[in-house]
Amino acid sequence: MGEGYDKTALGTVGVMFGRRRREQQLADAREEALRWYERLGGQIMNLPPGEESATKQALVDAGERYNAAGSQLERATTVKQYELARESALEGLAYVRAARTSLGLDPGPDLPPLAAARQAGTIREDRAVQVDGREYRASPRYSDSTPYYYPGGVVQGRPVPGGYYSEPVWKTALATGAGVVGGMLLFDTLFSPGFGFGGGGWDQGYDAGYDAAMDQQDGDFDGGDGGWDGGGGDFGDFGGDW
């Protein structure tokens, strides 16, 4: 009888320990997401609007991620959902860094790696291509010819690596569907196997990005307004809400 009692007591202690551990993990995930969310809000409030279209766009994108992260935090009940809110906030801060760079300010300390960038890769070398008589550029760094920042994500089922672009082609792709500029030919040309970007190569990047997108679509909430778009209708939200 004593042995049976001991086993029951040990089982009860194990259940209680497991519950407390899960509660602590949830609390830690919430605090981590909230920390980055509050930092993003402060950065947005303290930045001047800027005059350049790329700066304005970066700040709009940052604001969308802020709204997405806030919405996700309000509804989060699991560690995974708090991690998505954290990712949205980090994407917003990546856009803030881009805006600060275009304003000639110190971008600030480096951020933790974005999940979207890990899946889609990052641009490692300058590239210029002609598509339908129009030139498109991509670069790992900000310049007058590549002022638009994208943190990395999946567009039209294809990974688009993080970096700076001559124009926000990811937005155009969603707006125009599978047209030439809207996706396939442009992405095939700009991100051909000969184009250097980190993330394991085109095929591996495609598979990883697609799988990640499907994972997000299964059971995660949208966080703002629909898209891995943090709340504004553009595609740049692969890091926050599908």
Backbone hydrogen bonds, N-H to C=O, Kabsch-Sander energy under -0.5 kcal/mol:
donor,donor_aa,acceptor,acceptor_aa,energy
5,Y,1,M,-2.3
6,D,2,G,-2.3
7,K,3,E,-2.1
8,T,4,G,-2.1
9,A,5,Y,-2.7
10,L,6,D,-2.7
11,G,7,K,-2.4
12,T,8,T,-2.3
13,V,9,A,-2.5
14,G,10,L,-2.4
15,V,11,G,-2.2
16,M,12,T,-2.5
17,F,13,V,-2.6
18,G,14,G,-2.5
19,R,15,V,-2.3
20,R,16,M,-2.4
21,R,17,F,-2.3
22,R,18,G,-2.2
23,E,19,R,-2.4
24,Q,20,R,-2.3
25,Q,21,R,-2.4
26,L,22,R,-2.4
27,A,23,E,-2.3
28,D,24,Q,-2.8
29,A,25,Q,-2.4
30,R,26,L,-2.2
31,E,27,A,-2.4
32,E,28,D,-2.3
33,A,29,A,-2.2
34,L,30,R,-2.7
35,R,31,E,-2.2
36,W,32,E,-1.6
37,Y,33,A,-2.2
38,E,34,L,-2.6
39,R,35,R,-1.8
40,L,36,W,-2.3
41,G,37,Y,-2.2
42,G,38,E,-2.1
43,Q,39,R,-2.3
44,I,40,L,-2.5
45,M,41,G,-2.0
46,N,42,G,-1.5
47,L,43,Q,-0.6
47,L,44,I,-0.9
56,K,52,E,-2.4
57,Q,53,S,-2.6
58,A,54,A,-2.3
59,L,55,T,-2.1
60,V,56,K,-2.4
61,D,57,Q,-2.8
62,A,58,A,-2.3
63,G,59,L,-2.4
64,E,60,V,-2.2
65,R,61,D,-2.1
66,Y,62,A,-2.0
67,N,63,G,-2.3
68,A,64,E,-2.5
68,A,230,G,-0.8
69,A,65,R,-3.0
70,G,66,Y,-2.3
71,S,67,N,-2.3
72,Q,68,A,-2.6
73,L,69,A,-2.6
74,E,70,G,-1.9
75,R,71,S,-1.3
76,A,72,Q,-1.5
82,Y,78,T,-1.9
83,E,79,V,-2.2
84,L,80,K,-1.8
85,A,81,Q,-1.9
86,R,82,Y,-2.3
87,E,83,E,-2.2
88,S,84,L,-2.3
89,A,85,A,-2.2
90,L,86,R,-2.5
91,E,87,E,-2.4
92,G,88,S,-2.2
93,L,89,A,-2.2
94,A,90,L,-2.0
95,Y,91,E,-2.0
96,V,92,G,-2.0
97,R,93,L,-2.4
98,A,94,A,-1.8
99,A,95,Y,-2.5
100,R,96,V,-2.8
101,T,97,R,-2.2
102,S,98,A,-2.3
103,L,99,A,-1.5
104,G,101,T,-1.5
105,L,100,R,-3.1
118,R,114,L,-2.0
119,Q,115,A,-1.7
120,A,116,A,-2.9
121,G,117,A,-2.5
123,I,162,G,-3.0
124,R,196,G,-1.8
125,E,196,G,-0.8
127,R,138,A,-2.4
129,V,136,Y,-2.5
131,V,129,V,-0.5
131,V,134,R,-3.1
134,R,131,V,-1.2
136,Y,129,V,-2.8
138,A,127,R,-2.5
139,S,164,Y,-2.7
143,S,146,T,-1.1
148,Y,165,Y,-2.4
149,Y,147,P,-0.5
150,Y,163,G,-2.3
153,G,160,V,-1.9
155,V,158,R,-3.3
158,R,155,V,-2.0
160,V,153,G,-3.8
162,G,121,G,-2.4
163,G,150,Y,-2.4
164,Y,139,S,-3.1
165,Y,148,Y,-3.1
166,S,137,R,-2.2
169,V,167,E,-2.5
171,K,168,P,-0.9
172,T,168,P,-1.5
173,A,169,V,-2.3
174,L,170,W,-1.4
175,A,171,K,-2.0
176,T,172,T,-2.3
177,G,173,A,-1.0
179,G,176,T,-0.7
183,G,179,G,-0.6
183,G,180,V,-0.8
186,L,180,V,-1.5
187,F,183,G,-3.1
188,D,184,M,-2.8
189,T,185,L,-2.1
190,L,186,L,-3.2
191,F,187,F,-2.3
192,S,189,T,-1.0
195,F,192,S,-2.5
196,G,194,G,-0.6
198,G,122,T,-2.9
205,G,201,G,-2.6
206,Y,202,W,-2.9
207,D,203,D,-2.5
208,A,204,Q,-2.6
209,G,205,G,-2.7
210,Y,206,Y,-2.8
211,D,207,D,-2.5
212,A,208,A,-2.5
213,A,209,G,-2.4
214,M,210,Y,-2.5
215,D,211,D,-2.4
216,Q,212,A,-2.2
217,Q,213,A,-2.0
218,D,214,M,-1.6
219,G,217,Q,-1.3
220,D,216,Q,-0.9
225,D,222,D,-0.6
225,D,229,D,-0.5
226,G,222,D,-0.6
229,D,227,G,-2.0
229,D,241,D,-0.6
230,G,228,W,-0.6
231,G,229,D,-1.7
238,F,235,F,-0.7
239,G,228,W,-0.5
240,G,237,D,-2.3
241,D,237,D,-1.4
242,W,221,F,-0.5
